[in-house]
Amino acid sequence: MNIYTAAQLKEWDRYSMQHEPIASIDLMERAAGQCNNWLLKNHGACTAYCIVCGNGNNGGDGLALARMLLKENLNVRVYVLHAAATSTADFETNLARLAETGHAAVHQIKDEKDFPVWQQGETIVEAIFGISLSRPPGGIAAALIRHINNSHCTVISIDIPAGMYADSSSAGNTIIKATHTLTFQGLKPAFLLAANSLYTGAVHVLDIGLLKGFSMTSPYKLIDTILAKEIFRPRQQFAHKGNFGHALLLAGSYGKIGAAVLCAAACLRSGAGLLTGFLPGCGISIMQTALPEAMVISSEEEKILAGQLPDTGTGMYKAIGIGPGIGQAAGTAALLENVLTASTSPIVLDADALNIIAANIQLAEKIPAGAVLTPHPKEFDRLFGASANEFERISKALTEAARYNLFIVLKGHHSFVATPGGYGYFNTTGNAGMATAGSGDVLTGIITGLLAQGYPPEQAAVLGVYLHGLAGDIAAARLSQEAMIAGDICSSIGAAYLHVSGS
């Protein structure tokens, strides 16, 4: 599913109006009707609403909604802030339609003394700006937003919280803190960023019937169950372990062998046919005990990964994962450089492998084409420079993925997969319980295992983050987000596969 920018969403509106065809005022009626249906179904106990509108099309949605709620014999107050110099035609039409209902008054907000006085049990619906906002709210608009935020009422935003931009950073803006956001047709890019979660509340996507034939190149796509099912490859009945590849993991150091174990277990759980772990000597017995299904090769050093590289140039290993728990010793850095130079297999780079490259940035030029990097935001910033905000970091991820011809999995609540093609994917699975030690090691193992099975890097990254997040959701449902640990994510990979396969 594509995630469209504000400009593209407006173009989709125009496309639908031209080709359905449907008048803009009737499309607005359809949008307000969906909001009305949602409120009656999900917020039915509320009998009093204060609807605060701007004088653009978002305000027109609010006026149409007010008229529909009045027909349900609910107590509705309406306030209008003339946020723009002129009102839109559809706003004026809905203002006239509201007057025809005999509704007593639409209160005009001209200064702060005109602000609503909130009533006990009242729900505020705000429809002030919508996705057309192009500059930070100031003056009376900013004061009104703060007044709403101080109300202690349930606040429902129509399409997008006032003060938030749909597809660029809203840092520093005065923004509505919504309890719920009722958005139209699809998610806005802003809803997928952690910085905005304080303002959107629970986001609900309402289908307002925009024509499905609309097609426009979007920089963002959504990883959902449909996409995961399209990528997933069921096993053939007579397959054997050789059909699913031999993965090599370079992981662990003294005190951090657990990272290697988690990564290796996830690699095997993801479906790799064979796995060899290249570990420091101190980790051999631990791995053989914790995961007897894995083969192991010992590093020349007891406590760090260093020395002679396993033969990675013969094609024996179908995928290589390197980084979890390896530390940044000089010998380990030399080993990493050898892997980058000599390997002919797809590579996943994580954790200290990325930190070593960041400290020796000339190594970035040696990363093989098609490699998958899995940084969290701080690791990403060490590699590519600090970013002022999440949108800038995402844009930079797309730029660097194209520059180096690789894939970057920028980890977060909605992990973002940047591709060399200039587009990226936001993931839809996962939860805050996955913010736990070792979660990233599990992701590295999953993606490495998928690569070993022959999934192309883009598909391995996309399906990998989906399965990882889904396994986390399954584990959280069973154990709670608070009690979940990384091993629980790994143990739930099988259930995640059952969901994707439809079994």
N, C-alpha and C positions, 0 to 999 in steps of 0.2 A: 504494500500500500504506500502510495506517495504521501509525503507531508508537504503541503504547499505553503508558500510565502503569502503574506497579506495581498500583494499585488496579483499573485496567481489565483487566490481565492476570489478576488473581485472579477477576474477574467472568467472564472468558472461560473460565477453568477451571470455574467453577460452572455456566456455561451448557452446556459440553460434558458435564459429569457428569450434568446433568439431562436433556439432550435426546439424548445418544447412545443410551442412558445408559451411564455407566461409573462405577465406584466410584473414589474418590480414590486408594486404594491401588493400583488397577490403572492409573490414569493415571500414578502415580509409577513403577510398573514399566515402563511404556512409555517414560517419560523416561530412566530409567536404562538401558534397553535401547538407546536411541539413543546414549547416551554410550559404552556398551560397544562398540557397532558402530564408532563413530568411532575409539576407541582401538585396536581390533584392526586397523582399516584403515590408520590414519595414524600409529600409534605402536606398531606391532606388534613392533618390535625390543626394546621394553622388556619385561622379565620380572618386575620388582619394583615394587610400588606401595605407597606409604603414604597411606592415605586418612584425612584429618582432617575430622571432622564436628562440627557443632553438634547440638543436640537438637530442632531444628524440622524442617519438611518438607524443607528443603534438605539437612539431615543425613540424613533418610530416603532421599533420592536417593543420597547417598553410600554408605549401608549396602547399598542394593539393588545398586548398582554393584559394591561389594566382593564380594557374593555371586556376581555374574555373572563377575567376573574370576577368582574362585577355581575356578569350573567350567571355566575355560580352563587350569587347572593353573598359574596364575601365583602368584608370591610376593606375598601381600597382607598388609599390617599395617593395623590400624584403631585410630584414636584418637578419643575423643569428649570434646568440651568441652561441659559443660552451661551453654550461654550464656544460656538462658532459665530462669526459675524452674521451669517444668514442661515436660515433653516432650510433643510432639504424639502423637496416637494412631497416625498412620501411621509415625512414627519408631519407636515401641515395637513395632509389628507387624514392621517390617523388622529391628529388633534381634533379635526372637525368631526370625525366619526365618534370620538369619545364624547364630545359635546352633545351629539345627537342622542346619546343614551340617557341624558338628563343628569349625568353626574354633576354634583354641585360645583366643584371648582378645581381647576388646575392651578396649583400655587406656583407663582413665578419666584425664582431665586435671583435677586439682584444684588444683595449683599448678605453678610453673615447673619443679620437679624432675621432673615427670611428662612434660615435653615429649619428643617423639621425638628420638632420636639418628639423624641421617640416614645412610643406607647408600650406598656408592658405586654409581652407576648407577641409583639409585632415582628414580622419578617421584612427585612429591607431587600428590595430588588433594585440593583443598580444597572442602568443602561445609559451610561454617560458618554463614552467615547467609542467603544468597539475597536475594531482593528485598524481604523483610519488614523489613529493618533500618530502624529509626526514630530511632536516636541513635548518636552516634559510639562506636565500640568503645573500651572503657577497661579498666583493670586487667589481668587475666590474658588476656582476649581480645586486647587490643592487643599484649601481650607475645608471645602466640602468633603473631600476624600478623608481627611483627618477626622472630621466630625462623624462620618459614617464608621470609621475604624474605632472610634471611642464609644460607640453606641452600646456595646455588649449584646447586640442582637444577632440573630442569624442573618448572614449577608449572602445573597445569591447574585452573582454577576452574570450578565447576558453576553455570551460569546467570548469575552476576555475581560479580566478585571481592569477597571479604569486606571490609567496611568502606566499600563504595561504595553510594551511593543510586542508585536506578534513574532518578529523574526530578527530582532537585534537586541543588544543589551539594554536593560531598563535600569541599570545601576544608578543610584542617586535620585531616581524618580520617586514622587509621592504616589503610592499605589494602594488601591483597595485591597484589604485583606478579606478575601471571600471565604465563606464556609463551603460553598459549592460554586462551580462555574459550569454553566450550561452552554456548551460551545457547539457551533453548527458544522455539520458534515464531516469534519476531521480534526485531529489534533493540530494545534499550532506549534511550531518549533519551540516557542518559549515555554510551553508546558512540560517539556522534557528535560529542563535544566534545573539542577538542585537549587540554584539561587532564587528561583521563582516559586518554589513549592510553598513558601510561607504565605503567598498571596493567592494562589489558585484554589486552595482547598481541594476537595474532591472534584475531579473533572469528569463531566458526563458528556459524551458526544451524541448529539441529536441529529438524526438523518432528516434533512429538510427536502430531500428529493432532487438534488442537483443531478443533472443528466450524467449517466455513467460513461457516455462516449467521450467526455472531455479528456484530453491528453495533452500534457505539457511537461517538458523536462523539469524535474524537480531535483534540487541538490540533496534532498533528504528522503529516505524511505523508512518504513516501519518494519521491524522484525516481529511478525506475529505468527500464530499457529498455522495460518495458511501458507506463509512463506516457508516455515520450518518443514511442513509436510511436503512441499514441493522439492526441497533439497534432499530430504531423507531418502536413503537407498535401502530398501528391504534386502535381507540376505537371500541368496539363492539356496535352494534346498540342498544341493550337493557341494556347497562351498567347504573349504578347509582353512585352517589357520593361515596358511600361506597366502590366501586370497585377501587377507585383511592387514597385511603389511607388518614389518618389523620396525618398531620405534626405538630410538636411542634417546635416553634422558641423561643429561649432564647436570647433576644437582647435588646439593648438600655440602656441608663443611662441619667441622667439629661443633657440636651444640645445635646444629640446624639440619640434622638428618631427617627430622620429622617432615620438613618441607619436601624432601626427596620422596619420602614414603607417600605423602598425600598426592603429589604430582603423579607418581608411578601408578598408584591405585586408580586415580581418575583416568589415566591413559588407558589402562586395561578395561575399566568400566565403560569407556567410550567405544570400545570395540576393536582396539588394535589386536592383531593376531599374536604378535610376539613383542616382548619388551626387554631391552637390556638397559640396565642402569649403570652409568659410569660414575663411581662414587669414590670419595677418599676412603682409605683403609678402615677408618673408624666406623664407617657406615655399612660395611659389607654384612656383618652378622645381623645388624638391626634390620636391614632390608630383607634378608633371607628369612628372618623370623616373622616379620610383620606382613610380608607379601611373598609367599613362596612361589607364586606364579611368575615372578620377575626373575630374569637372569641378571647377573652382576659382573662388572669388571672393576678391578681395583685401580685407583690412581697410584702413581708412584709415591705420593705423599700420604701420610697417615691422617692429617687433619684438614688438608685443603685439596681441591682439584688442581692438579698440575702434572706436568710431565708428558709422556708419550700419548698422543691422541689415538683413540680407536680409529680403525680404518673407515673413514666416512666418504671416501672418493670412489668406492667400487659399486655403489648402488645397493649395497646390502641393506642399509637402513633407508626406509622409505620416508622417514621424517625424523627430525632432531629437535628436541626441546632443551633449552639451556637457560639456567638462571636461578631457579628457586634455591635459596639457601646457600649459594656458592661463595658468598663473600667477595672481597675485592683485592685479594692478595696479588702480588706481582706475577706469581706463577700462574694464577687463575686467569689473569688478564692476558698473559701470553697464550694460554690454552684457547681462550675465546678467540683471539686473533687467528689462530691456526684453524679453528672450526669455520670461521667466516671465510677464510681464504681457500680452504681445501674442500669444503663440503659441496656435494652435488645434489643434496636432498633438500626438500623444503624445511625451513627452520622457523621455530618459534623462539623469540627472545623475550625474557621476562626478568623482573626484579634486578638482582645484582648484575646480570648481563647488560641491562640497560644502563645501570649506574657506571659500570666500567666504560661503556661507550661514551657516556656523557663526560667522564673524566679524561677520555682520550678521543676527542671528537673526530679525529682523522679516521677512526675505525668505522664511522658511519658510512664512509664511502665504500667500505668493504662488505657491507651487508648485502647478501645476495638478493637479486630481484625476486619478488614474490614472497619475501619473508613476512612473518606476522609478528608484530611488536605488541606487547600487552602492558603498557604503562598505566599506573594511576596518575592523577593530575600532577603530583609533585615530581614524579619520575619523568613525565612528559616535559615539564618545564625545565628540568635539568638538561634534557636532551636538546630541546628546540628553543629555549628561551622562555622567560616569564610572559604570561598573558594577563591582560588587564581584567578579563572577565571570561565566562564560559563560552560565549559566542566567538570571541577572538581565539580561544583555544581550539574550538572545533574547526574554525576556518583555517587555522594554522595546521591542524592535523590533516586536513584535505590537501593543503599546499605541500606539506612534507611527504605525504604518501605519494603524491604525483612526482615530486622531485626525485625521490629515491626508488620509485617503482615498488612500493611495498604496501602492506596493510597495517593500519594502526588501530588497535582495540583500546580506546580510551575508556578506562574502567570507571564506573559510577553507577548510580541507581538505574539510569537508562544508559547503559554502556553504549558508546558510539563507535562504529566500525567505519574508519575512513579508508577509501579505496583510491588506487592510482587514477581511476577514471573521473575523479572530480566530484563524486557523490558519496554519500555515507548513509549508514543505517543506525537508527535508534532502536535499542532493544526494549521489549515490553514486559519481560519477566524479571523477577528478582525483588528483593525486599531488604529492609534495613538490618535484618538479622544476619545478612551475609557480610556485614562489616565486622569480620572476625578473623583472627590470625589464620592464615593458610588458605583462605578462600581463593586468592589469586593463584596459588599453586595448583589448586584443583582445576581452575580454568585453563592454565597452561597445559596440564595433562590432557584435558578433553580435546583441546584444539590440536595438540600433537597427535593424539590417537586418531582423530578424524583425517588429518593429513596422511597418516600412515596407511589408512584405508583407501586412499586415492581421491578423497575430496579435494577439489581445487582450493587454493588458499582463501579466496573470497567466501566460498561456501563453507569451508571449515571454520572460519572466523564467525560468520553469521550464525550457522547452526550451533557452534560451540557456545557463544554467549547466550543463545536462547535456552539450550539444554542446561547450562550452568545456572541461569536464573530460575528456570522452571524447577530444577532439582532443589534449589534453595526455597522456593515457594512451597514445595511438597514437604520439605523438612520442617519449615516453620509451621505449617498447618498441623503437623504431628507433634512438634516439640515446643513451639512458641519461638518467636524471633529472639527473645532474650537468651534462651537456653541452647540455641543451635550453635554447633561448632562446625568447622570445615569438614570433618569426617562425616558428619550427617549429610552434608551436601553430596559428598562422594557416594554415600550409601543410597542416595535417592536418585542417582543418575538412571538406574534401571526403570524406576517409575516414570521418570521424565520421557524415556524412550517409549514406554508403553503408551503414553499420552500422544506422542508425535506419530507413532505407528498406527494408532487407532485400535490397538489390541485391548 
